[in-house]
Amino acid sequence: MEERLGNYCIICGQEKLEGLRIIDEFICESCEVEMVRTEVQDEKYPFFIHQLKRIWVQKNA
C-alpha cells in the first residue's frame, strides 16, 4: 500500500507537506505565496478565484 506523504493542493493538485488548511481543503505554501502576490489584473487571478470557490461549493452542495 502506498503511503501518503502530505496533502493535495486544491490549486496546483500536487502533493505537498507544507501549507495551510481551510475547512477540509489544503493550499500548498508555494500556491499561497503566488496567490498573495498576484494582482487583480493578472491573467491568473480568475484561476485562483475559481479554485478557491471549490472550498465553499463542496461544503454547500
Backbone as XML, in Angstrom:
<?xml version="1.0"?>
<chain id="A" units="angstrom">
  <residue number="1" name="MET">
    <atom name="N" x="0.843" y="-1.178" z="0.000"/>
    <atom name="CA" x="0.000" y="0.000" z="0.000"/>
    <atom name="C" x="0.889" y="1.242" z="0.000"/>
  </residue>
  <residue number="2" name="GLU">
    <atom name="N" x="0.478" y="2.243" z="-0.794"/>
    <atom name="CA" x="1.258" y="3.470" z="-0.929"/>
    <atom name="C" x="1.011" y="4.390" z="0.261"/>
  </residue>
  <residue number="3" name="GLU">
    <atom name="N" x="2.100" y="4.919" z="0.839"/>
    <atom name="CA" x="1.985" y="5.820" z="1.986"/>
    <atom name="C" x="1.819" y="7.250" z="1.502"/>
  </residue>
  <residue number="4" name="ARG">
    <atom name="N" x="0.847" y="7.951" z="2.041"/>
    <atom name="CA" x="0.604" y="9.337" z="1.682"/>
    <atom name="C" x="1.547" y="10.231" z="2.468"/>
  </residue>
  <residue number="5" name="LEU">
    <atom name="N" x="2.305" y="11.061" z="1.759"/>
    <atom name="CA" x="3.311" y="11.897" z="2.401"/>
    <atom name="C" x="2.777" y="13.247" z="2.857"/>
  </residue>
  <residue number="6" name="GLY">
    <atom name="N" x="1.794" y="13.771" z="2.162"/>
    <atom name="CA" x="1.319" y="15.100" z="2.505"/>
    <atom name="C" x="-0.126" y="15.276" z="2.117"/>
  </residue>
  <residue number="7" name="ASN">
    <atom name="N" x="-0.448" y="16.478" z="1.681"/>
    <atom name="CA" x="-1.805" y="16.834" z="1.295"/>
    <atom name="C" x="-1.801" y="17.278" z="-0.158"/>
  </residue>
  <residue number="8" name="TYR">
    <atom name="N" x="-2.939" y="17.105" z="-0.830"/>
    <atom name="CA" x="-3.060" y="17.544" z="-2.212"/>
    <atom name="C" x="-3.623" y="18.955" z="-2.259"/>
  </residue>
  <residue number="9" name="CYS">
    <atom name="N" x="-2.890" y="19.844" z="-2.902"/>
    <atom name="CA" x="-3.259" y="21.258" z="-3.012"/>
    <atom name="C" x="-4.450" y="21.418" z="-3.960"/>
  </residue>
  <residue number="10" name="ILE">
    <atom name="N" x="-5.460" y="22.195" z="-3.547"/>
    <atom name="CA" x="-6.617" y="22.413" z="-4.412"/>
    <atom name="C" x="-6.302" y="23.393" z="-5.546"/>
  </residue>
  <residue number="11" name="ILE">
    <atom name="N" x="-5.167" y="24.060" z="-5.485"/>
    <atom name="CA" x="-4.788" y="25.000" z="-6.535"/>
    <atom name="C" x="-3.978" y="24.300" z="-7.624"/>
  </residue>
  <residue number="12" name="CYS">
    <atom name="N" x="-2.861" y="23.676" z="-7.256"/>
    <atom name="CA" x="-1.974" y="23.054" z="-8.248"/>
    <atom name="C" x="-2.170" y="21.545" z="-8.386"/>
  </residue>
  <residue number="13" name="GLY">
    <atom name="N" x="-2.852" y="20.929" z="-7.416"/>
    <atom name="CA" x="-3.112" y="19.495" z="-7.484"/>
    <atom name="C" x="-1.954" y="18.612" z="-7.069"/>
  </residue>
  <residue number="14" name="GLN">
    <atom name="N" x="-0.846" y="19.209" z="-6.672"/>
    <atom name="CA" x="0.323" y="18.431" z="-6.277"/>
    <atom name="C" x="0.273" y="18.088" z="-4.790"/>
  </residue>
  <residue number="15" name="GLU">
    <atom name="N" x="0.933" y="16.995" z="-4.452"/>
    <atom name="CA" x="1.031" y="16.591" z="-3.060"/>
    <atom name="C" x="2.187" y="17.339" z="-2.409"/>
  </residue>
  <residue number="16" name="LYS">
    <atom name="N" x="1.909" y="18.020" z="-1.320"/>
    <atom name="CA" x="2.922" y="18.821" z="-0.628"/>
    <atom name="C" x="2.815" y="18.598" z="0.870"/>
  </residue>
  <residue number="17" name="LEU">
    <atom name="N" x="3.882" y="18.893" z="1.564"/>
    <atom name="CA" x="3.913" y="18.751" z="3.021"/>
    <atom name="C" x="3.544" y="20.041" z="3.738"/>
  </residue>
  <residue number="18" name="GLU">
    <atom name="N" x="4.006" y="21.174" z="3.193"/>
    <atom name="CA" x="3.820" y="22.461" z="3.861"/>
    <atom name="C" x="2.714" y="23.258" z="3.196"/>
  </residue>
  <residue number="19" name="GLY">
    <atom name="N" x="1.870" y="23.881" z="4.027"/>
    <atom name="CA" x="0.811" y="24.722" z="3.500"/>
    <atom name="C" x="-0.195" y="25.043" z="4.572"/>
  </residue>
  <residue number="20" name="LEU">
    <atom name="N" x="-1.367" y="25.471" z="4.126"/>
    <atom name="CA" x="-2.412" y="25.802" z="5.086"/>
    <atom name="C" x="-3.695" y="25.060" z="4.741"/>
  </residue>
  <residue number="21" name="ARG">
    <atom name="N" x="-4.523" y="24.911" z="5.740"/>
    <atom name="CA" x="-5.784" y="24.191" z="5.583"/>
    <atom name="C" x="-6.926" y="25.179" z="5.825"/>
  </residue>
  <residue number="22" name="ILE">
    <atom name="N" x="-7.879" y="25.178" z="4.876"/>
    <atom name="CA" x="-9.092" y="25.980" z="5.009"/>
    <atom name="C" x="-10.248" y="24.987" z="4.965"/>
  </residue>
  <residue number="23" name="ILE">
    <atom name="N" x="-10.957" y="24.896" z="6.048"/>
    <atom name="CA" x="-12.011" y="23.902" z="6.249"/>
    <atom name="C" x="-11.362" y="22.533" z="6.042"/>
  </residue>
  <residue number="24" name="ASP">
    <atom name="N" x="-11.757" y="21.798" z="5.011"/>
    <atom name="CA" x="-11.155" y="20.488" z="4.760"/>
    <atom name="C" x="-10.198" y="20.489" z="3.584"/>
  </residue>
  <residue number="25" name="GLU">
    <atom name="N" x="-9.912" y="21.652" z="3.026"/>
    <atom name="CA" x="-9.063" y="21.743" z="1.836"/>
    <atom name="C" x="-7.674" y="22.254" z="2.197"/>
  </residue>
  <residue number="26" name="PHE">
    <atom name="N" x="-6.699" y="21.927" z="1.339"/>
    <atom name="CA" x="-5.299" y="22.255" z="1.573"/>
    <atom name="C" x="-4.783" y="23.130" z="0.444"/>
  </residue>
  <residue number="27" name="ILE">
    <atom name="N" x="-4.016" y="24.161" z="0.788"/>
    <atom name="CA" x="-3.321" y="25.013" z="-0.185"/>
    <atom name="C" x="-1.844" y="24.982" z="0.165"/>
  </residue>
  <residue number="28" name="CYS">
    <atom name="N" x="-1.029" y="24.554" z="-0.802"/>
    <atom name="CA" x="0.406" y="24.438" z="-0.531"/>
    <atom name="C" x="1.023" y="25.823" z="-0.362"/>
  </residue>
  <residue number="29" name="GLU">
    <atom name="N" x="2.168" y="25.824" z="0.281"/>
    <atom name="CA" x="2.855" y="27.077" z="0.597"/>
    <atom name="C" x="3.212" y="27.869" z="-0.662"/>
  </residue>
  <residue number="30" name="SER">
    <atom name="N" x="3.660" y="27.195" z="-1.716"/>
    <atom name="CA" x="4.056" y="27.905" z="-2.935"/>
    <atom name="C" x="2.849" y="28.549" z="-3.622"/>
  </residue>
  <residue number="31" name="CYS">
    <atom name="N" x="1.695" y="27.880" z="-3.636"/>
    <atom name="CA" x="0.489" y="28.475" z="-4.220"/>
    <atom name="C" x="-0.003" y="29.643" z="-3.368"/>
  </residue>
  <residue number="32" name="GLU">
    <atom name="N" x="0.085" y="29.504" z="-2.062"/>
    <atom name="CA" x="-0.313" y="30.592" z="-1.171"/>
    <atom name="C" x="0.512" y="31.837" z="-1.463"/>
  </residue>
  <residue number="33" name="VAL">
    <atom name="N" x="1.815" y="31.681" z="-1.576"/>
    <atom name="CA" x="2.703" y="32.818" z="-1.845"/>
    <atom name="C" x="2.360" y="33.432" z="-3.195"/>
  </residue>
  <residue number="34" name="GLU">
    <atom name="N" x="2.142" y="32.585" z="-4.208"/>
    <atom name="CA" x="1.817" y="33.101" z="-5.536"/>
    <atom name="C" x="0.475" y="33.846" z="-5.532"/>
  </residue>
  <residue number="35" name="MET">
    <atom name="N" x="-0.515" y="33.315" z="-4.828"/>
    <atom name="CA" x="-1.819" y="33.980" z="-4.770"/>
    <atom name="C" x="-1.725" y="35.338" z="-4.092"/>
  </residue>
  <residue number="36" name="VAL">
    <atom name="N" x="-0.988" y="35.416" z="-2.999"/>
    <atom name="CA" x="-0.858" y="36.670" z="-2.252"/>
    <atom name="C" x="-0.174" y="37.742" z="-3.102"/>
  </residue>
  <residue number="37" name="ARG">
    <atom name="N" x="0.725" y="37.348" z="-3.956"/>
    <atom name="CA" x="1.467" y="38.299" z="-4.795"/>
    <atom name="C" x="0.772" y="38.613" z="-6.116"/>
  </residue>
  <residue number="38" name="THR">
    <atom name="N" x="-0.300" y="37.925" z="-6.432"/>
    <atom name="CA" x="-0.988" y="38.117" z="-7.708"/>
    <atom name="C" x="-1.907" y="39.334" z="-7.650"/>
  </residue>
  <residue number="39" name="GLU">
    <atom name="N" x="-1.733" y="40.210" z="-8.623"/>
    <atom name="CA" x="-2.573" y="41.404" z="-8.737"/>
    <atom name="C" x="-3.916" y="41.028" z="-9.366"/>
  </residue>
  <residue number="40" name="VAL">
    <atom name="N" x="-4.946" y="41.809" z="-9.069"/>
    <atom name="CA" x="-6.277" y="41.559" z="-9.612"/>
    <atom name="C" x="-6.260" y="41.573" z="-11.140"/>
  </residue>
  <residue number="41" name="GLN">
    <atom name="N" x="-5.417" y="42.377" z="-11.742"/>
    <atom name="CA" x="-5.350" y="42.498" z="-13.197"/>
    <atom name="C" x="-4.597" y="41.326" z="-13.853"/>
  </residue>
  <residue number="42" name="ASP">
    <atom name="N" x="-3.898" y="40.541" z="-13.065"/>
    <atom name="CA" x="-3.117" y="39.415" z="-13.591"/>
    <atom name="C" x="-4.046" y="38.374" z="-14.218"/>
  </residue>
  <residue number="43" name="GLU">
    <atom name="N" x="-3.622" y="37.780" z="-15.316"/>
    <atom name="CA" x="-4.465" y="36.789" z="-16.004"/>
    <atom name="C" x="-4.692" y="35.524" z="-15.184"/>
  </residue>
  <residue number="44" name="LYS">
    <atom name="N" x="-3.843" y="35.264" z="-14.193"/>
    <atom name="CA" x="-4.002" y="34.066" z="-13.369"/>
    <atom name="C" x="-4.971" y="34.286" z="-12.196"/>
  </residue>
  <residue number="45" name="TYR">
    <atom name="N" x="-5.335" y="35.521" z="-11.917"/>
    <atom name="CA" x="-6.222" y="35.836" z="-10.801"/>
    <atom name="C" x="-7.567" y="35.100" z="-10.877"/>
  </residue>
  <residue number="46" name="PRO">
    <atom name="N" x="-8.257" y="35.106" z="-12.028"/>
    <atom name="CA" x="-9.531" y="34.368" z="-12.105"/>
    <atom name="C" x="-9.378" y="32.867" z="-11.843"/>
  </residue>
  <residue number="47" name="PHE">
    <atom name="N" x="-8.248" y="32.293" z="-12.225"/>
    <atom name="CA" x="-7.998" y="30.878" z="-11.951"/>
    <atom name="C" x="-7.957" y="30.628" z="-10.447"/>
  </residue>
  <residue number="48" name="PHE">
    <atom name="N" x="-7.256" y="31.482" z="-9.720"/>
    <atom name="CA" x="-7.183" y="31.329" z="-8.265"/>
    <atom name="C" x="-8.576" y="31.452" z="-7.636"/>
  </residue>
  <residue number="49" name="ILE">
    <atom name="N" x="-9.365" y="32.412" z="-8.089"/>
    <atom name="CA" x="-10.716" y="32.598" z="-7.566"/>
    <atom name="C" x="-11.557" y="31.350" z="-7.821"/>
  </residue>
  <residue number="50" name="HIS">
    <atom name="N" x="-11.468" y="30.821" z="-9.023"/>
    <atom name="CA" x="-12.220" y="29.612" z="-9.373"/>
    <atom name="C" x="-11.841" y="28.438" z="-8.468"/>
  </residue>
  <residue number="51" name="GLN">
    <atom name="N" x="-10.553" y="28.239" z="-8.253"/>
    <atom name="CA" x="-10.091" y="27.139" z="-7.417"/>
    <atom name="C" x="-10.532" y="27.328" z="-5.966"/>
  </residue>
  <residue number="52" name="LEU">
    <atom name="N" x="-10.464" y="28.551" z="-5.461"/>
    <atom name="CA" x="-10.866" y="28.811" z="-4.080"/>
    <atom name="C" x="-12.368" y="28.626" z="-3.877"/>
  </residue>
  <residue number="53" name="LYS">
    <atom name="N" x="-13.164" y="28.896" z="-4.895"/>
    <atom name="CA" x="-14.608" y="28.697" z="-4.788"/>
    <atom name="C" x="-14.948" y="27.235" z="-4.533"/>
  </residue>
  <residue number="54" name="ARG">
    <atom name="N" x="-14.080" y="26.333" z="-4.937"/>
    <atom name="CA" x="-14.313" y="24.910" z="-4.709"/>
    <atom name="C" x="-14.432" y="24.591" z="-3.224"/>
  </residue>
  <residue number="55" name="ILE">
    <atom name="N" x="-13.799" y="25.367" z="-2.382"/>
    <atom name="CA" x="-13.882" y="25.156" z="-0.940"/>
    <atom name="C" x="-15.326" y="25.307" z="-0.485"/>
  </residue>
  <residue number="56" name="TRP">
    <atom name="N" x="-15.983" y="26.373" z="-0.923"/>
    <atom name="CA" x="-17.333" y="26.674" z="-0.482"/>
    <atom name="C" x="-18.380" y="25.842" z="-1.210"/>
  </residue>
  <residue number="57" name="VAL">
    <atom name="N" x="-18.181" y="25.586" z="-2.493"/>
    <atom name="CA" x="-19.157" y="24.830" z="-3.276"/>
    <atom name="C" x="-19.292" y="23.418" z="-2.724"/>
  </residue>
  <residue number="58" name="GLN">
    <atom name="N" x="-18.199" y="22.764" z="-2.404"/>
    <atom name="CA" x="-18.242" y="21.408" z="-1.883"/>
    <atom name="C" x="-18.963" y="21.370" z="-0.552"/>
  </residue>
  <residue number="59" name="LYS">
    <atom name="N" x="-18.791" y="22.352" z="0.285"/>
    <atom name="CA" x="-19.391" y="22.362" z="1.609"/>
    <atom name="C" x="-20.874" y="22.723" z="1.564"/>
  </residue>
  <residue number="60" name="ASN">
    <atom name="N" x="-21.289" y="23.524" z="0.579"/>
    <atom name="CA" x="-22.666" y="23.980" z="0.499"/>
    <atom name="C" x="-23.507" y="23.209" z="-0.505"/>
  </residue>
  <residue number="61" name="ALA">
    <atom name="N" x="-22.939" y="22.194" z="-1.130"/>
    <atom name="CA" x="-23.666" y="21.447" z="-2.173"/>
    <atom name="C" x="-24.765" y="20.593" z="-1.576"/>
  </residue>
</chain>
